[in-house]
Amino acid sequence: MEISVKRFEELNTQELYDILQLRSEVFVVEQDCVYQDIDGKDEKALHVIGLKDGKMVAYTRCFPPGYYFDEAAIGRVVVSEKLRKFGYGHDIMKASMDAIEKKFCTKKIKLSAQIYLIKFYESHGFITTGAGYLEDGIPHIAMVTA
């Protein structure tokens, strides 16, 4: 998988379309969750994009410390449903964590994890913090790097 990291203003129209399409495909359709994906935060994010054979298959958005949480943040972690068995989720997480360290000079990261993905995030050095909560009707928990 080829990975690129871009600021919002560096995205071209096709990339933005592909990002929104992938997020909608997974978070709205697959997870049957009606929520406001376009939340006004994309403009402030670093966009970590994973392409396979020219098609967007994985994505995250990352924020500097103090914007979303006190720590740097990773959100909208998504891999196309049909391609999850190839480890692209691990690849995009590693690239996102590396981008945060390089661009924001920190390894302290927080994210809001869907409960069923706790083990996945633990494999990247995250630990749960606090009690679980509902976000857009889906059980989540806050996780931070150890």
C-alpha positions, 0 to 999 in steps of 0.5 A, a space after each residue: 500500500 502506498 501512503 501519503 500525508 497531506 494537509 487539507 489544502 493539498 488534497 485534490 478534488 478526487 482525493 477529497 471525494 474518495 475520502 468522503 466516499 470511503 468514510 461514508 461507505 464504512 461509517 454510514 452504510 456498513 455501520 448503519 449510523 446516520 451521523 454528521 461526517 462532514 464536521 468542519 474539522 477536516 480543514 485542520 487535519 492531516 490526512 493520511 491516505 492509503 492507496 492500493 493500485 490507485 484506489 483509496 483503501 485506508 485513511 485516517 485524519 490526525 490533529 495536533 495537540 490541543 485541537 481535538 484533545 489535549 494530546 494529538 489525536 487520530 480519528 476516522 480510522 477506516 479501511 475498506 471492508 473488502 480489504 481488511 484482511 491484508 493488514 492495511 489498518 495496521 499500516 495506516 495506523 503506523 503511518 499516522 503515528 509516524 506523521 504525528 511524531 514528525 509533524 507535531 513532535 509528540 508521541 502522546 496520542 489519544 483516540 476514541 475507539 470503537 469498543 470492538 477495536 480495543 485489541 487492534 489499538 492495543 497492538 499499537 501501544 494504546 491503553 484504555 482510559 476512563 469509562 466507555 460511552 456512546 458516540 453516534 450510537 456506537 460504544 466507544 472508549 478513549 484510548 491513549 498511547 502508553 
